[in-house]
Amino acid sequence: MSEFSEWVKEHSDDNNLIFPENISKSIGIDETSLSNGELYTIVTNKLADGKQGSLIALVEGVKSEGVIKVLKEIPKNQRDKVEEITLDMANNMNLIASKCFGKADIVIDRFHVQQLASEAVQEQRIKIRWETLEAENEKIKESREKEEKYVPEILPNGDTLPQLLARSRYALFKPISKWTK
């Protein structure tokens, strides 16, 4: 990959590669960083499954204006063949997709949806854990005022609720079939 930039320069006048003949009804767009940190936008034919004919465009940079300009070099009738374009949740990719492939349905890729859902679940777990710790501290305080020993509720797995919430980070995303006893 280290000679990639040189290869592109040999095969293109402007560090961009375009293969409109590789367009299919289902494409993807993403950004990548090459060996020396150069950012490129890659448009791929998802139906080619990573094999020959997968690359539709390799565009230097990720700024929407520049990428749109390059992709609009592909004839509109070719771009209108695209029915679905998969991308991450970056605003620039969404803008590129809507401006260049206006008839296509935009699909957010599964990885980014899962990542967002995971972050939301984690946020809620942490919030509930803090609320539980505060409630437990209040019970401990009340027990001290009554000069009683505080005995936390022990769950069937042997944990207290705060312990369970502290340890459950990865268990929340593990299928029941993979749980251990």
C-alpha positions as CSV (number, residue, x, y, z in Angstrom):
1,M,0.0,0.0,0.0
2,S,3.0,2.3,0.5
3,E,3.4,3.0,-3.3
4,F,-0.4,3.5,-3.7
5,S,-0.2,7.3,-4.1
6,E,2.5,6.9,-6.8
7,W,0.3,4.3,-8.6
8,V,-2.7,6.6,-8.6
9,K,-0.6,9.5,-10.0
10,E,0.6,7.2,-12.8
11,H,-3.0,6.2,-13.7
12,S,-4.8,9.5,-13.2
13,D,-4.2,13.1,-13.9
14,D,-5.6,14.4,-10.6
15,N,-5.2,11.6,-7.9
16,N,-8.7,10.4,-8.5
17,L,-9.8,7.2,-10.1
18,I,-13.3,6.7,-11.6
19,F,-14.8,3.5,-13.1
20,P,-18.4,4.4,-14.0
21,E,-18.8,1.0,-15.7
22,N,-18.7,-0.6,-12.2
23,I,-21.8,1.2,-10.9
24,S,-24.6,-1.2,-9.8
25,K,-27.9,-0.7,-8.1
26,S,-26.3,-1.2,-4.7
27,I,-23.2,0.9,-3.8
28,G,-21.3,2.0,-0.7
29,I,-19.4,5.1,0.1
30,D,-16.8,5.5,2.9
31,E,-13.6,7.3,3.8
32,T,-10.3,5.7,4.4
33,S,-6.8,6.8,5.5
34,L,-3.9,5.4,3.5
35,S,-0.4,4.7,4.8
36,N,0.8,8.3,5.1
37,G,-2.5,9.6,6.5
38,E,-3.9,10.7,3.2
39,L,-7.7,10.7,3.3
40,Y,-9.7,9.3,0.4
41,T,-13.3,8.8,-0.3
42,I,-14.1,5.3,-1.8
43,V,-17.2,4.4,-3.7
44,T,-17.7,0.7,-4.2
45,N,-20.1,-1.7,-6.0
46,K,-21.5,-3.8,-3.2
47,L,-22.7,-6.5,-5.6
48,A,-19.1,-7.2,-6.7
49,D,-18.4,-8.4,-3.2
50,G,-14.9,-7.0,-3.0
51,K,-13.8,-8.7,-6.3
52,Q,-13.1,-7.3,-9.7
53,G,-15.4,-4.5,-10.6
54,S,-15.8,-3.3,-7.0
55,L,-14.1,0.1,-7.3
56,I,-16.3,2.8,-8.7
57,A,-14.3,5.8,-7.5
58,L,-11.4,6.7,-5.4
59,V,-11.4,10.4,-4.7
60,E,-8.7,12.3,-2.9
61,G,-10.0,14.0,0.2
62,V,-13.3,13.8,2.1
63,K,-14.7,17.3,1.7
64,S,-18.1,17.0,0.2
65,E,-17.7,19.8,-2.4
66,G,-14.6,18.2,-3.9
67,V,-16.0,14.7,-3.9
68,I,-19.3,15.8,-5.4
69,K,-17.4,17.6,-8.2
70,V,-15.5,14.4,-9.1
71,L,-18.4,12.0,-8.8
72,K,-20.5,14.3,-11.1
73,E,-18.0,13.5,-13.8
74,I,-19.9,10.1,-14.0
75,P,-22.8,10.6,-16.4
76,K,-26.1,11.3,-14.6
77,N,-27.9,8.3,-16.3
78,Q,-25.2,6.0,-14.8
79,R,-25.6,7.6,-11.3
80,D,-29.4,7.3,-11.6
81,K,-29.0,3.5,-11.8
82,V,-28.1,3.4,-8.1
83,E,-31.1,2.3,-6.0
84,E,-29.3,2.1,-2.6
85,I,-26.2,3.7,-1.2
86,T,-24.8,2.5,2.2
87,L,-22.8,5.0,4.2
88,D,-21.8,5.9,7.8
89,M,-23.5,8.6,9.7
90,A,-21.1,11.4,8.6
91,N,-22.9,14.5,7.3
92,N,-20.4,14.9,4.4
93,M,-21.1,11.3,3.2
94,N,-24.9,11.9,3.4
95,L,-24.5,15.2,1.4
96,I,-22.4,13.5,-1.2
97,A,-24.9,10.6,-1.5
98,S,-27.9,12.9,-1.9
99,K,-26.3,15.2,-4.4
100,C,-24.7,12.6,-6.6
101,F,-27.1,9.7,-6.3
102,G,-30.4,11.5,-5.7
103,K,-32.7,8.7,-6.7
104,A,-31.0,6.2,-4.3
105,D,-32.3,5.2,-0.9
106,I,-29.7,6.1,1.8
107,V,-28.9,3.2,4.2
108,I,-26.8,3.7,7.3
109,D,-24.4,0.8,7.6
110,R,-25.1,-1.8,10.3
111,F,-21.8,-1.3,12.2
112,H,-22.5,2.4,12.9
113,V,-26.1,1.7,14.0
114,Q,-24.9,-1.0,16.3
115,Q,-22.2,1.3,17.7
116,L,-24.7,4.0,18.4
117,A,-27.1,1.6,20.1
118,S,-24.2,0.2,22.2
119,E,-23.2,3.7,23.3
120,A,-26.8,4.5,24.2
121,V,-27.2,1.3,26.3
122,Q,-23.9,2.0,28.0
123,E,-25.0,5.5,28.9
124,Q,-28.2,4.2,30.5
125,R,-26.4,1.4,32.4
126,I,-24.0,3.9,33.9
127,K,-26.9,6.3,34.7
128,I,-28.8,3.5,36.5
129,R,-25.6,2.4,38.3
130,W,-25.1,5.9,39.7
131,E,-28.7,6.1,40.8
132,T,-28.5,2.7,42.4
133,L,-25.3,3.7,44.2
134,E,-26.9,6.9,45.5
135,A,-30.0,4.9,46.7
136,E,-27.7,2.4,48.4
137,N,-25.7,5.1,50.1
138,E,-29.0,6.6,51.4
139,K,-30.0,3.2,52.8
140,I,-26.5,2.9,54.5
141,K,-26.9,6.4,56.0
142,E,-30.4,5.5,57.3
143,S,-29.1,2.3,58.8
144,R,-26.3,4.1,60.6
145,E,-28.8,6.7,62.0
146,K,-30.9,3.8,63.4
147,E,-27.7,2.1,64.6
148,E,-28.5,-1.0,62.5
149,K,-26.2,-2.9,60.3
150,Y,-26.9,-2.4,56.6
151,V,-27.4,-5.6,54.6
152,P,-27.6,-5.1,50.9
153,E,-30.0,-7.2,48.8
154,I,-28.1,-10.1,47.2
155,L,-29.3,-11.2,43.8
156,P,-29.6,-14.8,42.7
157,N,-26.1,-14.6,41.0
158,G,-24.5,-13.5,44.3
159,D,-24.0,-9.8,43.3
160,T,-25.6,-6.7,44.8
161,L,-27.4,-4.6,42.2
162,P,-24.5,-2.0,42.0
163,Q,-22.0,-4.9,41.5
164,L,-24.2,-6.4,38.7
165,L,-24.5,-3.0,37.0
166,A,-20.7,-2.5,37.2
167,R,-20.0,-6.0,35.7
168,S,-22.7,-6.1,33.1
169,R,-21.1,-4.0,30.5
170,Y,-20.3,-6.8,28.1
171,A,-23.1,-9.2,29.2
172,L,-25.7,-6.8,27.9
173,F,-24.5,-7.6,24.3
174,K,-23.8,-11.3,24.7
175,P,-26.5,-13.7,23.5
176,I,-28.1,-15.8,26.2
177,S,-26.6,-18.9,24.6
178,K,-23.1,-17.6,25.4
179,W,-23.8,-16.8,29.1
180,T,-21.9,-18.8,31.7
181,K,-23.3,-20.0,35.0
